Amino acid sequence: MAIPQKLLETLEQRRKSVAAGGGEDKIQKRRDKGLLSARERLLALFEENSFQEFGAHIRHTARHFGMEAKELPADGVIVGTGYVDGKQIAAFSQDFTVAAGTLGKMHAHKMVDSMRYALKMGVPMVAFKDSGGARIQEGVDALSGYGEVFYNNVLLSGVVPQIAVVAGPCAGGASYSPALMDFIVMTESNAHMFITGPEVIKAVTGRQTSMDEVGSAAVHATVSGNVHFVAKDDQHAVALVRKLLSYLPANNSLDPPHHLATDIDLVEDPEIEALIPETSSEPMDVSAVIRRIVDDGDFFEVHAGFARNLLIGFARISGVVVGVLANNPMEKAGALDIDASDKGARFIRFCNVFNIPLVTFVDVPGFLPGVEQERGGIIRHGAKMLFAYASATVPKLTVILRKAYGGSYLAMCSQEMGADLVFAWPTAEIAVMGAEGAVNILYRKQLQEAEDRRAKAAELAADYRAEFASPYLSASRGYITDVIRPSETRGMLALALRKTLDKREVRPPKKHGDIPL
């Protein structure tokens, strides 16, 4: 039986209405600002002709404040799946041109449907956030919708990767959904994220502030630490998402996309030694060291603007995907502080749940001293690093470049904290504290008796380094796998990674450990 023409016309009409969103005028205004439409964001993410939409005909159920007469195409959120580099991705994109992308019960229902699909199929979840917040006309139904979204964010956590792209307003309770996801990409203009905006802050506290001061990408990427990547515009945000996905498995039961057909590179790199300063008191550019070691110098840094004293990011070493952590002596001498500890611990735990080996480069003088750090809870925050490394069961390789003092040595994945292999450069200094501090404590009498205290202190410090901080002392105790030339580092790591990829480690049965939050 032929389908009546009227039914086909109705179908096409409805499809056009959904595709039009809030109308060409509103979409064009966004384009004039350099913004993509909600649908264009998804099409930019997915491979051509791979997008399938879900729930296009869902409509809101509000029956108050004139909403019953309003037509909201797709209820203000585009939902579906597609492929990115051959990998299926579930995604939704809130449409600001339709009721300002506000969230109501059915709007939330569509988002939750996509999340549950991602969970069932074991595929990553990408969410484009561009919403005016809760749909006031739906009252408690909107709050119920947010609750369902948050609950499912937690349900997906540790099962499939979740990436949020904040490409417009993300205010109030709406900001908690991206906060519950693994990574947040935020555009540097036309986007803001906050719990209470400038007007509320002024009304409650009397303090005058601005949107840039509390909700901009710059603030969240450098001060609050909420944002992992800052994008110039929508297209750049999509490119960052695609790059990030290239390092991640689809779910927690799979290995990351290693390129194991790549030959293991054992060629030495003598040029790396030119990056090492003459003395350990001079800062070393660890970023340059990392780029000499990873494939093609391609280090995809995460949280690049936040807690710069610890660098984290993804790379490949002879084809093997790794999560990299490194103390950065160019900032705060590479010491661990509250923010760096939080940054590192979260990254370690992400890599662990998604089977990504960890490579740690150590050049740490200690935990950052100071009243503010102590009162801010550096003990509790620093313990997160210890907990994260000790609980991680993925392959863990550590390279001690220079300083490795006190508790911070342990917090950077020493053998005792579960490192599978620990390599040290000849420049490594492994001790309870730095030589200068130890000399002041251990050799106070000799210094008091010396005519030239400075010369005597330097002499004793050199003796201390040679006798008590030498990497060979640690190696003789079995704390270090091997002492290697810096030029051998890439080859040693490449070989060790291939040998540890099949690592299996059984832990005591429990729901989960109680990390010090």
Beta strands, then each sheet from edge to edge (+ up, - down):
strand 1: 52-54
strand 2: 77-84
strand 3: 87-94
strand 4: 125-131
strand 5: 162-171
strand 6: 183-187
strand 7: 192-194
strand 8: 229-231
strand 9: 300-302
strand 10: 310-317
strand 11: 320-327
strand 12: 358-364
strand 13: 396-405
strand 14: 421-424
strand 15: 429-431
strand 16: 482-483
sheet 1: 1+ 2- 3+ 4+ 5+ 6+ 8+
sheet 2: 1+ 2- 3+ 4+ 5+ 7+
sheet 3: 9+ 10- 11+ 12+ 13+ 14+ 16+
sheet 4: 9+ 10- 11+ 12+ 13+ 15+
end
